[in-house]
Amino acid sequence: MSLKSKNNESCLMKNPSGKDFLPHHRKDKPDYRRQACREPFTCKVCGMLVVPGGAGTEHRNHCPNCLSSVHVDNDPGDRAADCGAVMEPIGVWVRKNGEWAIIHRCRLCGTLSSNRIAADDNPTLLMSIAVKPLASPPFPLGLLEQRFSGK
């Protein structure tokens, strides 16, 4: 798999033996592409202490309470993004297999990402995000009534 950052510089390099390694400027950052992140973190938005257990997945990447994330990856698990800003949940979508995923947008740079929902995610907030487009359509709701009433 080729991992590229926004400026298309390779985030993953080969050493002379042919094995993957991280560039010098990345050695201080963990790499979770091949192993699960089991580190707890404190949500930058709501302050909740988030622990991996209960997520139903090996890769906890957002707060189960407010569904916010932090822009740390260019590609899932690489920890190569230097942005570090909050990524807010702006929508949900359904994958081919029926699994829901949250769409996050970075508040600083606007990057969009998709993250699987977790078993302990706030169901009320997930539904609120899912129905938001229906509550604020891009046209007056009266147009629907006119169209379907035959007037």
Buried (B, 14 or more C-beta within 10 A) or exposed (E): EEBBBEEEEEBBBEEEEEEEEBEEEBEEBBBBBEEEBEEEBEBBBEEBEBBBEEBEBEBBBBBBBBBBBBBBBBBEBBBBBEBEBBBBBEBBEEEEEEEEBBBBBBBEEEBEBEBBBBEBBBEEBBEBBBEEEEEEEEEEEEEEEEEEEEE
